Amino acid sequence: MKKFQIVKDSYDLISIQNEIQEIVGEKLKKVERLIGEKLKSPYIPIAEMGVYLASSPGKRLRPTLLFLSSELVEFKGEIDIDYAVTVEFVHTATLVHDDIVDQAILRRGRASLNSRWGSELAVLMGDYLYISAVQMAVNLGWNDIQPIIAETSKNLIEGELLQSHRGYDLNINEDEYIEIVKLKTAKLFATCTVIPPILQKKSKEERDALFNYGLFIGIAFQIVDDCLDFLSDEKTLGKPVGQDLKEGKVTLPLIYLRDYGKIQDKEFLEAIVAGRRFENSALEELSERVVNGGFAEMALSKAKDYAEKARNELKIFEDSKAKRLLEKLPDFILKRSF
């Protein structure tokens, strides 16, 4: 199937990655070490699952955002490293629980925790990660930040509950989809970008701007992620293509197909969902209809709108290397294929 080229290059991705590493690379290494330490346990199942999780770190996009925000507001301490680890524990807990709910076999190209250790141990490990994050936040002692992390954790669960409740529901509209995305993805991005200005005691205007930047980046990120389910391949994604609908997630490209597609496209989608026809051939044909009908492109255009909103939030800050990187980051998110 011909894949849609997501966005024409406006920045060189490798160059952006190198620039980011220059600024946040050392702190990211400390994050990895601290995560490894925090996951150590005298109890065998926790220790084994902890080592397994730590050995597949993912993109660490959320700590990267947090550290770029720190650089922007000129925060010079190292407590942001502890908060980056706290955020990663919350994020990893949601991934573990997501995989259990979705009965996912793969995560990042290898066996999910639940497929390797079983759902019972995996759900307890997810709980352990959540509670560990709360404990870290309390121990760090910033009273302005503790409620944000607690509320964000609650939002994540609310988002998952809403998404599960609306599973296979072809009546979901775009506003409802965006609300779920805000809760389950974007609020955690916003938490990352708002922590540094709180630590640096910046003005409400600056805090709000960075919170909104993270929120809009998070929405764009999730929309792109949902588009990749139709545009990418299993090797790149680390999970089967078409998996979202199989798990009951009616994402923005499908909402656009339903709202703007040809009658036969809508009927095909309805037949798949009604009959739970999730064999590869049906999902591949659906992907072709989504891509060839321009619905993935429409969704990516919406992601681009949110990316631009994020960039606009940075206008109140003076020019700096960190600001320029944060301005480029939306393009990195829009162009990613993983």
HELIX and SHEET records of a PDB file:
HELIX    1   1 LEU A   13  LYS A   38  1                                  26    
HELIX    2   2 ILE A   44  ALA A   54  1                                  11    
HELIX    3   3 LEU A   61  LEU A   72  1                                  12    
HELIX    4   4 ILE A   79  ASP A  102  1                                  24    
HELIX    5   5 LEU A  113  TRP A  117  1                                   5    
HELIX    6   6 SER A  119  LEU A  140  1                                  22    
HELIX    7   7 GLN A  146  HIS A  165  1                                  20    
HELIX    8   8 GLU A  174  VAL A  181  1                                   8    
HELIX    9   9 LYS A  182  ALA A  186  3                                   5    
HELIX   10  10 LYS A  187  LEU A  199  1                                  13    
HELIX   11  11 LYS A  204  LEU A  231  1                                  28    
HELIX   12  12 GLU A  234  LEU A  237  1                                   4    
HELIX   13  13 GLN A  243  LYS A  246  1                                   4    
HELIX   14  14 LEU A  252  TYR A  260  1                                   9    
HELIX   15  15 ILE A  263  GLY A  275  1                                  13    
HELIX   16  16 ASN A  280  ASN A  292  1                                  13    
HELIX   17  17 PHE A  295  ASN A  312  1                                  18    
HELIX   18  18 GLU A  313  ILE A  316  5                                   4    
HELIX   19  19 LYS A  321  LYS A  335  1                                  15    
SHEET    1   A 2 LEU A 106  ARG A 107  0                                        
SHEET    2   A 2 ARG A 110  ALA A 111 -1                                        
END                                                                             
